[in-house]
């Protein structure tokens, strides 16, 4: 199953995209600034039988983003998209 990283995944189009990808069989890495919202979306995806992991980062901060991506790769495997 492909691993997809979704930035801005805590609300709006990013959250909807993550849920849709998970329904279609992708493992989803959720990335945004608001952890509590990411956790809720990951829980919803898992409850529906999907695979999701989340990490917080401000994507304008390179160090935060690299650390978050490394965390998601450690949990989900290499990112395909």
C-alpha positions as CSV (number, residue, x, y, z in Angstrom):
1,X,0.0,0.0,0.0
2,X,1.4,3.4,-0.9
3,X,2.5,5.9,1.8
4,X,1.3,9.4,1.2
5,X,2.3,12.5,3.1
6,X,-0.4,15.2,3.4
7,X,0.6,18.6,4.6
8,X,-2.0,20.9,6.0
9,X,-3.9,17.8,7.1
10,X,-5.6,19.2,10.2
11,X,-8.5,20.9,8.4
12,X,-10.2,21.6,5.1
13,X,-8.9,20.2,1.9
14,X,-5.9,18.5,3.6
15,X,-8.0,16.6,6.1
16,X,-10.5,15.6,3.4
17,X,-7.7,14.5,1.1
18,X,-6.1,12.4,3.9
19,X,-9.4,10.7,4.7
20,X,-10.1,10.0,1.0
21,X,-6.6,8.5,0.4
22,X,-7.0,6.3,3.4
23,X,-10.4,5.0,2.2
24,X,-8.7,4.1,-1.1
25,X,-6.0,2.1,0.7
26,X,-3.1,4.4,1.2
27,X,-1.2,4.7,4.5
28,X,-1.4,8.4,5.3
29,X,1.2,10.6,7.1
30,X,-0.6,13.7,8.5
31,X,1.4,16.8,8.9
32,X,0.3,20.2,10.3
33,X,0.8,22.6,13.2
34,X,-2.2,21.5,15.3
35,X,-1.6,18.1,16.9
36,X,-4.9,17.7,18.6
37,X,-6.7,18.0,15.3
38,X,-4.3,15.6,13.6
39,X,-4.7,13.1,16.3
40,X,-8.5,13.2,15.9
41,X,-8.2,12.7,12.1
42,X,-5.8,9.8,12.6
43,X,-8.1,8.2,15.1
44,X,-11.0,8.5,12.6
45,X,-9.0,7.0,9.8
46,X,-7.8,4.1,12.0
47,X,-11.4,3.5,13.2
48,X,-12.4,3.1,9.6
49,X,-9.7,0.4,9.1
50,X,-7.1,2.7,7.6
51,X,-3.5,3.4,8.5
52,X,-2.4,6.9,9.7
53,X,0.4,8.5,11.6
54,X,0.7,12.2,12.5
55,X,3.4,14.7,13.4
56,X,3.3,18.4,14.0
57,X,5.5,20.9,12.3
58,X,5.4,24.4,10.8
59,X,6.4,23.7,7.2
60,X,8.1,27.1,7.1
61,X,10.6,25.8,9.6
62,X,13.0,23.4,7.8
63,X,14.2,21.6,11.0
64,X,10.7,21.0,12.3
65,X,9.6,19.7,8.9
66,X,12.6,17.3,8.5
67,X,12.1,16.0,12.1
68,X,8.4,15.4,11.5
69,X,9.0,13.6,8.1
70,X,11.7,11.4,9.7
71,X,9.2,10.5,12.5
72,X,6.5,9.6,9.9
73,X,9.0,7.5,7.8
74,X,10.0,5.7,11.0
75,X,6.4,4.8,11.6
76,X,5.0,4.2,8.1
77,X,8.0,3.5,5.9
78,X,9.3,5.4,3.0
79,X,7.0,8.0,1.5
80,X,5.8,7.4,-2.0
81,X,3.9,10.6,-2.6
